[in-house]
Amino acid sequence: MPDPSEQPEQPSPRARVLVVAGPSGSGKSRLAEVSRLPVLRLDDFYKSGDDPSLPLITRGPNAGIVDWDHPDSWLREEALDAVETLCCEGRVEVPVYEIAANGRTGTHVLDLEGGSVVLADGIFAQEVVPALRERGLLLDAVCLTQPPVVTFWRRLTRDLREHRKPPLVLVRRGLALMRDQRRVVSHAVALGCRPVTNPEARELVTSLRDPG
């Protein structure tokens, strides 16, 4: 008789994940756009703006508004489940989140289309690194680094262009994030990401896309 304590061997995943973390404005989305890899946008797993569990900023000029840079504003377990389903089954239905709409506006199906590498990027991307490593789904994890003044300007011009929040809120938030950037990078490194420049990250995705 088979030993009931023995667990059936799990099939190998179809793909593994390149996690791209980094401060807001560091170039994650741009890297994903040019990578030509299947991209899972982890920012689409934000909570809706009317979710009562959203964390609030408690100090400073932005006190009282939602702290969208706190991990508790994000659905980590739902994001992890989506990553695992995509890697193991080859396709997954994921939400579409619009910041200007303060919530989800629909869904779409992400398909590996035969690929073996998934690029997962987002402001909280580093939070899934330990779990993905434990599940055998992690290929690599990097954190994009830029001078704080560069990320501040890129973030501000992007957010103003996309009308994400009122201008004064965006400026105040941007200044706070600029001051906090070193901590953000250190936290990503502590969770298993390695700091890289944008050119280094582009070389990495090129090597994964064209291994020959």
Secondary structure as UniProt FT lines:
FT   TURN            4..5
FT   STRAND          16..21
FT   TURN            24..25
FT   HELIX           28..35
FT   STRAND          39..41
FT   HELIX           42..45
FT   TURN            49..50
FT   TURN            52..53
FT   TURN            61..64
FT   TURN            68..69
FT   HELIX           71..73
FT   HELIX           76..89
FT   STRAND          91..98
FT   TURN            99..102
FT   STRAND          103..111
FT   TURN            113..114
FT   STRAND          117..121
FT   TURN            123..124
FT   HELIX           125..128
FT   HELIX           129..134
FT   TURN            135..136
FT   STRAND          138..144
FT   HELIX           148..161
FT   TURN            162..163
FT   HELIX           167..190
FT   TURN            191..192
FT   STRAND          194..196
FT   HELIX           198..209
//
